[in-house]
Every structure is written in C-alpha cells, then in structure tokens.
Amino acid sequence: MQLQTHEIVGTQPGPHLLITAGVHGDEFEPMAAVRRLIKEIDPRSLSGKLTLVPCVNASAFRLGRRTGEDGKDLARTCPGSAEGSLTEQVAFALSELIRSANFYIDLHTGGTSYTVLPLSGYSLHADPNVLAVQRRMANVFGLDVVWGTDPNLDGRSLSVARDANVPAIYCEYLGGGRCDPAGIDAYVRGCRNVMIELGLLDGTPDVPRTPLIVEDHRPGAGHMQINHPAPCDGFFQPTVTLGQQVRVGDLLGTVCDVLGQRVERIESRYTGVVIVLQTFPTVIAGASVAVVMETTS
C-alpha cells in the first residue's frame, strides 16, 4: 500500500515535518489546506523536508464518509498491518510515514455529523522533552483551544508518534460536511506557524489569539466517542452551542423517537466548555452527541 504523498525538499538542511489530512474521508477543510500548502511552499524558502498527504484514506473519501470500504476507523486501527484489510494496510503505511518524520501534524474536522470547536491537541507524553515540543506546536498553531490529554489511547496516528517519540499534534476545525474557507485559511496559517516555530521557515508566527489551555491527566481524557452517549436511536436536537460554558446537570440536548413520543434529556456530566456537538440529527444509541471539556475539577 502506497499513500499519495508530496515531498518538498528545502535548499537548506533542517528537520522533517509530516502533515496529513483525510484520515477520515468526510473531513474536507484539511484536504484543501494541504493542497494549498503543496502549491504555496517554495523549496527555496524551506529548511529541511516537508511531506504532505492531502488524503490518507482515499477509500473513505471516495465514499464520502468517515470510514473506508471495510468499515474500519483508520484513527482506531494504527499501527495496522501490511497484510490486513484495506484500512489496516493504510494504517500500516501511515505509521511508517510517521516514524520517518521528526515532527507530525494530523489535521481533522468533525466530518459530516459533528462540529468541533477549533482546537489543537496532543498527548501528555511521558518524555518531558517531547511534551515540551508538542506544547509549543499546539500553542503556536493559533486555534481557540489547546488540549493535552491521556497519552495511553491506542490505535491513533498520535499513538504511533508517541511510541516513536515523534512530537505530534492533531487539530480540529468545525465540520458538518462543509468546506469552510475560514477553516482552510486557519489550517494553512497554523501549519506555517509550526513550520516557523520548528525552523523550517523563516519569519514570525501569526498567532491571532491567546488560546484556552487545558491539560487533563485523567485516564480516558480526550476519548471523544465516549462523552455523553445517546440513550436511544432517534432525532437529536442540541440546546447548547459550541464554545458555551456549561455546568454539571445543564441540558445539552434531547433525543426523541420518530413520533416524538419518547423524549430523553442529555445532561452535562461535567462543568466546562462544549467543544463537540453532533449536528446531523439522526443519532444511534450509544453514539456521543456532545463533548464537554472540563475546565474545573
């Protein structure tokens, strides 16, 4: 399995940065941002090497959905297998690329079903030197939130980077099945900022805001798919908005059956900020409909 990559080799020596998009096939702003970087980065201004992957999961992109033909989530399949199913082979190829790099950025959105408050995240790596670099990368990227979470979540691109001691961040920017020009711009600017911070480009990072920084060391922190699951199949109607502050017990939304006769409340389990909301009304029992990032313990 060979991923479609584009390498830009600078005229001066320097580190190797890997940037990927399209780990999920329905996340479009990252793909557009990486295509722009392919066009805009001049090797004459670059120190080191930049490897760009605009669409890691081509099978999922062709289907217009999160997963590929075998139904497996690439972001839960790493490090994969060279002899496995299609997604396992893609995960294996991606993992090899990650191990070859000195630094890594993985770009995401909420896809067609969710929207995510713009954030940069990283694992709370056991190596203080790796952790320090990840903090720098996430802060300089320039999004609203910086979120450090449980380093022991496996199957992910960042868990491959963790095991290889490659400083890595992931980023999220809205979603909802759109391709928002503001998200593309934010991702291009953020990647350039990190390249400046790491010495691949000259200049001063353009950081438009001071982020909210939260580090949560508890087991499972950062596992968005287990946050506020739907109690039943049905129609989800949120009562909060992205970025809203909530307290324990506040109503996040309701799920009703197709006749509207059964209505289930979903109340916040935490005090903090709403960073993910399901925007696609159809929900399946057990699927997360909202994520609240705790800001007080």
Contacts in CASP RR format, 6 or more apart in sequence:
PFRMAT RR
TARGET T0000
AUTHOR 0000-0000-0000
METHOD contacts of the structure
MODEL  1
MQLQTHEIVGTQPGPHLLITAGVHGDEFEPMAAVRRLIKEIDPRSLSGKL
TLVPCVNASAFRLGRRTGEDGKDLARTCPGSAEGSLTEQVAFALSELIRS
ANFYIDLHTGGTSYTVLPLSGYSLHADPNVLAVQRRMANVFGLDVVWGTD
PNLDGRSLSVARDANVPAIYCEYLGGGRCDPAGIDAYVRGCRNVMIELGL
LDGTPDVPRTPLIVEDHRPGAGHMQINHPAPCDGFFQPTVTLGQQVRVGD
LLGTVCDVLGQRVERIESRYTGVVIVLQTFPTVIAGASVAVVMETTS
1 82 0 8 1.000
1 89 0 8 1.000
1 90 0 8 1.000
1 92 0 8 1.000
1 93 0 8 1.000
2 93 0 8 1.000
3 53 0 8 1.000
3 56 0 8 1.000
3 90 0 8 1.000
3 93 0 8 1.000
3 94 0 8 1.000
3 97 0 8 1.000
4 53 0 8 1.000
4 54 0 8 1.000
4 55 0 8 1.000
4 58 0 8 1.000
5 51 0 8 1.000
5 52 0 8 1.000
5 53 0 8 1.000
5 97 0 8 1.000
6 38 0 8 1.000
6 51 0 8 1.000
6 52 0 8 1.000
6 53 0 8 1.000
6 54 0 8 1.000
7 49 0 8 1.000
7 50 0 8 1.000
7 51 0 8 1.000
7 52 0 8 1.000
8 38 0 8 1.000
8 41 0 8 1.000
8 43 0 8 1.000
8 46 0 8 1.000
8 49 0 8 1.000
8 50 0 8 1.000
8 52 0 8 1.000
9 43 0 8 1.000
9 46 0 8 1.000
9 48 0 8 1.000
9 49 0 8 1.000
10 43 0 8 1.000
10 44 0 8 1.000
10 46 0 8 1.000
10 47 0 8 1.000
10 48 0 8 1.000
10 49 0 8 1.000
10 50 0 8 1.000
11 43 0 8 1.000
11 44 0 8 1.000
11 46 0 8 1.000
11 47 0 8 1.000
12 46 0 8 1.000
12 47 0 8 1.000
12 48 0 8 1.000
13 47 0 8 1.000
13 48 0 8 1.000
14 47 0 8 1.000
14 48 0 8 1.000
14 49 0 8 1.000
14 199 0 8 1.000
14 200 0 8 1.000
15 48 0 8 1.000
15 49 0 8 1.000
15 102 0 8 1.000
15 103 0 8 1.000
15 198 0 8 1.000
15 199 0 8 1.000
15 200 0 8 1.000
16 48 0 8 1.000
16 49 0 8 1.000
16 50 0 8 1.000
16 51 0 8 1.000
16 100 0 8 1.000
16 101 0 8 1.000
16 102 0 8 1.000
16 103 0 8 1.000
17 49 0 8 1.000
17 50 0 8 1.000
17 51 0 8 1.000
17 101 0 8 1.000
17 102 0 8 1.000
17 103 0 8 1.000
17 104 0 8 1.000
17 105 0 8 1.000
17 194 0 8 1.000
17 195 0 8 1.000
17 198 0 8 1.000
17 200 0 8 1.000
18 51 0 8 1.000
18 53 0 8 1.000
18 97 0 8 1.000
18 98 0 8 1.000
18 100 0 8 1.000
18 101 0 8 1.000
18 103 0 8 1.000
18 104 0 8 1.000
18 105 0 8 1.000
19 34 0 8 1.000
19 37 0 8 1.000
19 50 0 8 1.000
19 51 0 8 1.000
19 52 0 8 1.000
19 53 0 8 1.000
19 104 0 8 1.000
19 105 0 8 1.000
19 106 0 8 1.000
19 107 0 8 1.000
19 191 0 8 1.000
20 34 0 8 1.000
20 53 0 8 1.000
20 56 0 8 1.000
20 94 0 8 1.000
20 97 0 8 1.000
20 104 0 8 1.000
20 105 0 8 1.000
20 106 0 8 1.000
20 107 0 8 1.000
20 157 0 8 1.000
21 27 0 8 1.000
21 30 0 8 1.000
21 31 0 8 1.000
21 33 0 8 1.000
21 34 0 8 1.000
21 53 0 8 1.000
21 54 0 8 1.000
21 55 0 8 1.000
21 56 0 8 1.000
21 107 0 8 1.000
22 30 0 8 1.000
22 31 0 8 1.000
22 53 0 8 1.000
22 54 0 8 1.000
22 55 0 8 1.000
22 56 0 8 1.000
22 57 0 8 1.000
22 60 0 8 1.000
22 61 0 8 1.000
22 107 0 8 1.000
22 108 0 8 1.000
23 56 0 8 1.000
23 57 0 8 1.000
23 74 0 8 1.000
23 75 0 8 1.000
23 94 0 8 1.000
23 106 0 8 1.000
23 108 0 8 1.000
23 157 0 8 1.000
24 57 0 8 1.000
24 60 0 8 1.000
24 66 0 8 1.000
24 67 0 8 1.000
24 73 0 8 1.000
24 74 0 8 1.000
24 75 0 8 1.000
24 108 0 8 1.000
24 111 0 8 1.000
25 55 0 8 1.000
25 57 0 8 1.000
25 60 0 8 1.000
25 61 0 8 1.000
25 63 0 8 1.000
25 64 0 8 1.000
25 65 0 8 1.000
25 66 0 8 1.000
25 68 0 8 1.000
25 111 0 8 1.000
26 60 0 8 1.000
26 61 0 8 1.000
26 64 0 8 1.000
26 65 0 8 1.000
26 66 0 8 1.000
26 111 0 8 1.000
26 112 0 8 1.000
26 177 0 8 1.000
27 107 0 8 1.000
27 108 0 8 1.000
27 109 0 8 1.000
27 110 0 8 1.000
27 111 0 8 1.000
27 175 0 8 1.000
28 109 0 8 1.000
28 111 0 8 1.000
28 175 0 8 1.000
28 177 0 8 1.000
28 178 0 8 1.000
28 179 0 8 1.000
29 107 0 8 1.000
29 109 0 8 1.000
29 173 0 8 1.000
29 174 0 8 1.000
29 175 0 8 1.000
29 178 0 8 1.000
29 179 0 8 1.000
29 180 0 8 1.000
29 183 0 8 1.000
29 184 0 8 1.000
29 187 0 8 1.000
30 107 0 8 1.000
30 108 0 8 1.000
30 109 0 8 1.000
30 171 0 8 1.000
30 173 0 8 1.000
30 187 0 8 1.000
31 54 0 8 1.000
31 55 0 8 1.000
31 61 0 8 1.000
32 179 0 8 1.000
32 184 0 8 1.000
33 107 0 8 1.000
33 183 0 8 1.000
33 184 0 8 1.000
33 187 0 8 1.000
33 188 0 8 1.000
33 191 0 8 1.000
34 52 0 8 1.000
34 53 0 8 1.000
34 54 0 8 1.000
34 107 0 8 1.000
35 54 0 8 1.000
36 184 0 8 1.000
36 188 0 8 1.000
37 50 0 8 1.000
37 52 0 8 1.000
37 188 0 8 1.000
37 191 0 8 1.000
38 52 0 8 1.000
38 54 0 8 1.000
40 188 0 8 1.000
41 50 0 8 1.000
45 201 0 8 1.000
45 202 0 8 1.000
46 200 0 8 1.000
46 201 0 8 1.000
47 199 0 8 1.000
47 200 0 8 1.000
47 201 0 8 1.000
48 200 0 8 1.000
50 195 0 8 1.000
50 200 0 8 1.000
51 97 0 8 1.000
51 100 0 8 1.000
51 101 0 8 1.000
53 94 0 8 1.000
53 97 0 8 1.000
55 61 0 8 1.000
56 74 0 8 1.000
56 90 0 8 1.000
56 94 0 8 1.000
57 68 0 8 1.000
57 74 0 8 1.000
57 87 0 8 1.000
57 90 0 8 1.000
59 68 0 8 1.000
59 69 0 8 1.000
59 86 0 8 1.000
59 87 0 8 1.000
59 90 0 8 1.000
60 66 0 8 1.000
60 67 0 8 1.000
60 68 0 8 1.000
60 74 0 8 1.000
63 69 0 8 1.000
64 112 0 8 1.000
65 112 0 8 1.000
66 73 0 8 1.000
66 111 0 8 1.000
66 112 0 8 1.000
66 113 0 8 1.000
67 73 0 8 1.000
67 74 0 8 1.000
67 87 0 8 1.000
68 74 0 8 1.000
68 86 0 8 1.000
68 87 0 8 1.000
69 86 0 8 1.000
70 85 0 8 1.000
70 86 0 8 1.000
70 87 0 8 1.000
71 87 0 8 1.000
72 85 0 8 1.000
72 87 0 8 1.000
72 88 0 8 1.000
73 87 0 8 1.000
74 87 0 8 1.000
74 90 0 8 1.000
74 91 0 8 1.000
74 94 0 8 1.000
75 155 0 8 1.000
75 156 0 8 1.000
75 157 0 8 1.000
76 155 0 8 1.000
76 156 0 8 1.000
77 87 0 8 1.000
77 88 0 8 1.000
77 90 0 8 1.000
77 91 0 8 1.000
77 155 0 8 1.000
78 91 0 8 1.000
78 94 0 8 1.000
78 95 0 8 1.000
78 155 0 8 1.000
78 156 0 8 1.000
78 157 0 8 1.000
78 159 0 8 1.000
78 160 0 8 1.000
79 91 0 8 1.000
79 92 0 8 1.000
79 95 0 8 1.000
79 155 0 8 1.000
79 160 0 8 1.000
80 88 0 8 1.000
80 89 0 8 1.000
80 91 0 8 1.000
80 92 0 8 1.000
80 95 0 8 1.000
81 88 0 8 1.000
81 89 0 8 1.000
81 91 0 8 1.000
81 92 0 8 1.000
82 89 0 8 1.000
82 92 0 8 1.000
83 89 0 8 1.000
84 92 0 8 1.000
91 155 0 8 1.000
94 157 0 8 1.000
94 160 0 8 1.000
95 157 0 8 1.000
95 160 0 8 1.000
98 104 0 8 1.000
98 157 0 8 1.000
98 160 0 8 1.000
98 161 0 8 1.000
98 164 0 8 1.000
98 166 0 8 1.000
98 168 0 8 1.000
99 160 0 8 1.000
99 164 0 8 1.000
99 166 0 8 1.000
101 166 0 8 1.000
102 166 0 8 1.000
102 167 0 8 1.000
103 133 0 8 1.000
103 137 0 8 1.000
103 166 0 8 1.000
103 167 0 8 1.000
103 168 0 8 1.000
103 194 0 8 1.000
103 198 0 8 1.000
104 157 0 8 1.000
104 158 0 8 1.000
104 161 0 8 1.000
104 166 0 8 1.000
104 167 0 8 1.000
104 168 0 8 1.000
104 169 0 8 1.000
105 137 0 8 1.000
105 141 0 8 1.000
105 168 0 8 1.000
105 169 0 8 1.000
105 170 0 8 1.000
105 171 0 8 1.000
105 191 0 8 1.000
105 194 0 8 1.000
106 157 0 8 1.000
106 158 0 8 1.000
106 168 0 8 1.000
106 169 0 8 1.000
106 170 0 8 1.000
106 171 0 8 1.000
107 170 0 8 1.000
107 171 0 8 1.000
107 173 0 8 1.000
107 187 0 8 1.000
107 191 0 8 1.000
108 116 0 8 1.000
108 170 0 8 1.000
108 171 0 8 1.000
108 172 0 8 1.000
108 173 0 8 1.000
109 116 0 8 1.000
109 172 0 8 1.000
109 173 0 8 1.000
109 174 0 8 1.000
109 175 0 8 1.000
109 176 0 8 1.000
109 177 0 8 1.000
110 116 0 8 1.000
110 172 0 8 1.000
110 174 0 8 1.000
110 175 0 8 1.000
110 176 0 8 1.000
110 276 0 8 1.000
111 175 0 8 1.000
111 176 0 8 1.000
111 177 0 8 1.000
112 175 0 8 1.000
112 176 0 8 1.000
112 177 0 8 1.000
112 280 0 8 1.000
113 176 0 8 1.000
113 278 0 8 1.000
113 279 0 8 1.000
113 280 0 8 1.000
114 175 0 8 1.000
114 176 0 8 1.000
114 276 0 8 1.000
114 277 0 8 1.000
114 278 0 8 1.000
114 279 0 8 1.000
114 280 0 8 1.000
115 174 0 8 1.000
115 175 0 8 1.000
115 176 0 8 1.000
115 242 0 8 1.000
115 276 0 8 1.000
115 277 0 8 1.000
115 279 0 8 1.000
116 172 0 8 1.000
116 173 0 8 1.000
116 174 0 8 1.000
116 175 0 8 1.000
116 242 0 8 1.000
116 275 0 8 1.000
116 276 0 8 1.000
117 144 0 8 1.000
117 145 0 8 1.000
117 172 0 8 1.000
117 242 0 8 1.000
117 243 0 8 1.000
117 273 0 8 1.000
117 274 0 8 1.000
117 275 0 8 1.000
117 276 0 8 1.000
118 143 0 8 1.000
118 144 0 8 1.000
118 145 0 8 1.000
118 171 0 8 1.000
118 172 0 8 1.000
118 173 0 8 1.000
118 174 0 8 1.000
118 183 0 8 1.000
118 186 0 8 1.000
119 143 0 8 1.000
119 144 0 8 1.000
119 145 0 8 1.000
119 146 0 8 1.000
119 147 0 8 1.000
119 171 0 8 1.000
119 172 0 8 1.000
119 275 0 8 1.000
120 137 0 8 1.000
120 138 0 8 1.000
120 139 0 8 1.000
120 141 0 8 1.000
120 142 0 8 1.000
120 143 0 8 1.000
120 145 0 8 1.000
120 146 0 8 1.000
120 147 0 8 1.000
120 169 0 8 1.000
120 170 0 8 1.000
120 171 0 8 1.000
120 211 0 8 1.000
121 138 0 8 1.000
121 146 0 8 1.000
121 147 0 8 1.000
121 148 0 8 1.000
121 149 0 8 1.000
121 169 0 8 1.000
121 170 0 8 1.000
121 171 0 8 1.000
122 131 0 8 1.000
122 134 0 8 1.000
122 135 0 8 1.000
122 137 0 8 1.000
122 138 0 8 1.000
122 147 0 8 1.000
122 148 0 8 1.000
122 149 0 8 1.000
122 158 0 8 1.000
122 168 0 8 1.000
122 169 0 8 1.000
122 170 0 8 1.000
123 134 0 8 1.000
123 148 0 8 1.000
123 149 0 8 1.000
123 150 0 8 1.000
123 151 0 8 1.000
123 153 0 8 1.000
123 158 0 8 1.000
123 159 0 8 1.000
123 162 0 8 1.000
123 168 0 8 1.000
124 131 0 8 1.000
124 148 0 8 1.000
124 149 0 8 1.000
124 150 0 8 1.000
124 151 0 8 1.000
124 215 0 8 1.000
124 217 0 8 1.000
125 131 0 8 1.000
125 134 0 8 1.000
125 151 0 8 1.000
125 162 0 8 1.000
125 167 0 8 1.000
126 151 0 8 1.000
127 165 0 8 1.000
130 165 0 8 1.000
130 166 0 8 1.000
130 167 0 8 1.000
133 167 0 8 1.000
134 167 0 8 1.000
134 168 0 8 1.000
134 169 0 8 1.000
135 146 0 8 1.000
136 197 0 8 1.000
137 167 0 8 1.000
137 169 0 8 1.000
137 194 0 8 1.000
137 197 0 8 1.000
137 198 0 8 1.000
138 146 0 8 1.000
138 148 0 8 1.000
138 169 0 8 1.000
139 146 0 8 1.000
139 207 0 8 1.000
139 211 0 8 1.000
139 213 0 8 1.000
140 190 0 8 1.000
140 193 0 8 1.000
140 194 0 8 1.000
140 196 0 8 1.000
140 197 0 8 1.000
140 205 0 8 1.000
140 207 0 8 1.000
141 169 0 8 1.000
141 171 0 8 1.000
141 190 0 8 1.000
141 191 0 8 1.000
141 193 0 8 1.000
141 194 0 8 1.000
142 186 0 8 1.000
142 189 0 8 1.000
142 190 0 8 1.000
142 193 0 8 1.000
142 207 0 8 1.000
142 208 0 8 1.000
142 209 0 8 1.000
142 211 0 8 1.000
143 171 0 8 1.000
143 173 0 8 1.000
143 186 0 8 1.000
143 190 0 8 1.000
143 211 0 8 1.000
144 209 0 8 1.000
144 211 0 8 1.000
144 212 0 8 1.000
145 211 0 8 1.000
145 212 0 8 1.000
145 213 0 8 1.000
145 214 0 8 1.000
145 273 0 8 1.000
145 275 0 8 1.000
145 293 0 8 1.000
146 211 0 8 1.000
146 212 0 8 1.000
146 213 0 8 1.000
146 214 0 8 1.000
147 214 0 8 1.000
147 215 0 8 1.000
147 216 0 8 1.000
147 222 0 8 1.000
147 275 0 8 1.000
147 293 0 8 1.000
148 214 0 8 1.000
148 215 0 8 1.000
148 216 0 8 1.000
148 221 0 8 1.000
148 222 0 8 1.000
149 215 0 8 1.000
149 216 0 8 1.000
149 220 0 8 1.000
149 221 0 8 1.000
149 222 0 8 1.000
150 216 0 8 1.000
150 217 0 8 1.000
150 218 0 8 1.000
150 219 0 8 1.000
150 220 0 8 1.000
150 221 0 8 1.000
150 222 0 8 1.000
150 223 0 8 1.000
151 162 0 8 1.000
152 219 0 8 1.000
152 220 0 8 1.000
153 159 0 8 1.000
153 220 0 8 1.000
153 222 0 8 1.000
153 223 0 8 1.000
157 168 0 8 1.000
157 170 0 8 1.000
158 168 0 8 1.000
158 169 0 8 1.000
158 170 0 8 1.000
161 167 0 8 1.000
161 168 0 8 1.000
162 168 0 8 1.000
169 194 0 8 1.000
171 187 0 8 1.000
171 190 0 8 1.000
173 180 0 8 1.000
173 183 0 8 1.000
173 186 0 8 1.000
173 187 0 8 1.000
174 180 0 8 1.000
174 183 0 8 1.000
175 279 0 8 1.000
176 279 0 8 1.000
176 280 0 8 1.000
189 206 0 8 1.000
189 208 0 8 1.000
192 201 0 8 1.000
192 205 0 8 1.000
192 206 0 8 1.000
193 205 0 8 1.000
193 206 0 8 1.000
193 207 0 8 1.000
195 201 0 8 1.000
196 202 0 8 1.000
196 203 0 8 1.000
196 204 0 8 1.000
196 205 0 8 1.000
197 205 0 8 1.000
212 273 0 8 1.000
212 295 0 8 1.000
214 293 0 8 1.000
214 294 0 8 1.000
214 295 0 8 1.000
216 222 0 8 1.000
216 293 0 8 1.000
216 294 0 8 1.000
220 226 0 8 1.000
224 276 0 8 1.000
224 288 0 8 1.000
224 291 0 8 1.000
225 287 0 8 1.000
225 288 0 8 1.000
226 288 0 8 1.000
227 269 0 8 1.000
227 276 0 8 1.000
227 288 0 8 1.000
227 290 0 8 1.000
227 291 0 8 1.000
227 292 0 8 1.000
228 252 0 8 1.000
228 266 0 8 1.000
228 268 0 8 1.000
228 269 0 8 1.000
228 288 0 8 1.000
228 289 0 8 1.000
228 290 0 8 1.000
228 291 0 8 1.000
228 292 0 8 1.000
229 285 0 8 1.000
229 286 0 8 1.000
229 287 0 8 1.000
229 288 0 8 1.000
229 289 0 8 1.000
230 236 0 8 1.000
230 255 0 8 1.000
230 264 0 8 1.000
230 266 0 8 1.000
230 283 0 8 1.000
230 284 0 8 1.000
230 285 0 8 1.000
230 286 0 8 1.000
230 287 0 8 1.000
230 288 0 8 1.000
230 289 0 8 1.000
231 255 0 8 1.000
231 264 0 8 1.000
231 266 0 8 1.000
231 285 0 8 1.000
231 286 0 8 1.000
232 255 0 8 1.000
232 257 0 8 1.000
232 262 0 8 1.000
232 264 0 8 1.000
232 285 0 8 1.000
233 257 0 8 1.000
233 283 0 8 1.000
233 284 0 8 1.000
233 285 0 8 1.000
234 255 0 8 1.000
234 256 0 8 1.000
234 257 0 8 1.000
234 258 0 8 1.000
234 282 0 8 1.000
234 283 0 8 1.000
235 255 0 8 1.000
235 256 0 8 1.000
235 257 0 8 1.000
235 258 0 8 1.000
235 260 0 8 1.000
235 281 0 8 1.000
235 282 0 8 1.000
235 283 0 8 1.000
236 253 0 8 1.000
236 254 0 8 1.000
236 255 0 8 1.000
236 278 0 8 1.000
236 281 0 8 1.000
236 282 0 8 1.000
236 283 0 8 1.000
236 289 0 8 1.000
237 253 0 8 1.000
237 254 0 8 1.000
237 255 0 8 1.000
237 256 0 8 1.000
237 281 0 8 1.000
238 252 0 8 1.000
238 253 0 8 1.000
238 277 0 8 1.000
238 278 0 8 1.000
238 279 0 8 1.000
238 289 0 8 1.000
238 290 0 8 1.000
239 251 0 8 1.000
239 252 0 8 1.000
239 253 0 8 1.000
239 254 0 8 1.000
240 246 0 8 1.000
240 250 0 8 1.000
240 251 0 8 1.000
240 252 0 8 1.000
240 253 0 8 1.000
240 274 0 8 1.000
240 277 0 8 1.000
240 290 0 8 1.000
241 274 0 8 1.000
241 277 0 8 1.000
242 274 0 8 1.000
242 275 0 8 1.000
242 276 0 8 1.000
242 277 0 8 1.000
243 273 0 8 1.000
243 274 0 8 1.000
243 275 0 8 1.000
244 273 0 8 1.000
244 274 0 8 1.000
245 272 0 8 1.000
245 273 0 8 1.000
245 295 0 8 1.000
246 252 0 8 1.000
246 268 0 8 1.000
246 270 0 8 1.000
246 271 0 8 1.000
246 272 0 8 1.000
246 273 0 8 1.000
246 274 0 8 1.000
246 292 0 8 1.000
247 268 0 8 1.000
247 271 0 8 1.000
247 272 0 8 1.000
248 267 0 8 1.000
248 268 0 8 1.000
248 269 0 8 1.000
248 270 0 8 1.000
248 271 0 8 1.000
249 267 0 8 1.000
249 268 0 8 1.000
249 269 0 8 1.000
250 267 0 8 1.000
250 268 0 8 1.000
251 265 0 8 1.000
251 266 0 8 1.000
251 267 0 8 1.000
251 268 0 8 1.000
252 266 0 8 1.000
252 267 0 8 1.000
252 268 0 8 1.000
252 274 0 8 1.000
252 289 0 8 1.000
252 290 0 8 1.000
252 292 0 8 1.000
253 265 0 8 1.000
253 266 0 8 1.000
253 289 0 8 1.000
253 290 0 8 1.000
254 263 0 8 1.000
254 264 0 8 1.000
254 265 0 8 1.000
254 266 0 8 1.000
255 263 0 8 1.000
255 264 0 8 1.000
255 266 0 8 1.000
255 283 0 8 1.000
255 289 0 8 1.000
256 262 0 8 1.000
256 263 0 8 1.000
256 264 0 8 1.000
266 289 0 8 1.000
266 290 0 8 1.000
268 290 0 8 1.000
268 292 0 8 1.000
269 292 0 8 1.000
270 292 0 8 1.000
270 293 0 8 1.000
270 294 0 8 1.000
271 292 0 8 1.000
271 294 0 8 1.000
271 295 0 8 1.000
271 296 0 8 1.000
272 292 0 8 1.000
272 293 0 8 1.000
272 294 0 8 1.000
272 295 0 8 1.000
272 296 0 8 1.000
273 292 0 8 1.000
273 293 0 8 1.000
273 295 0 8 1.000
274 290 0 8 1.000
274 291 0 8 1.000
274 292 0 8 1.000
275 291 0 8 1.000
275 292 0 8 1.000
275 293 0 8 1.000
276 288 0 8 1.000
276 290 0 8 1.000
276 291 0 8 1.000
277 289 0 8 1.000
277 290 0 8 1.000
278 287 0 8 1.000
278 288 0 8 1.000
278 289 0 8 1.000
278 290 0 8 1.000
283 289 0 8 1.000
END
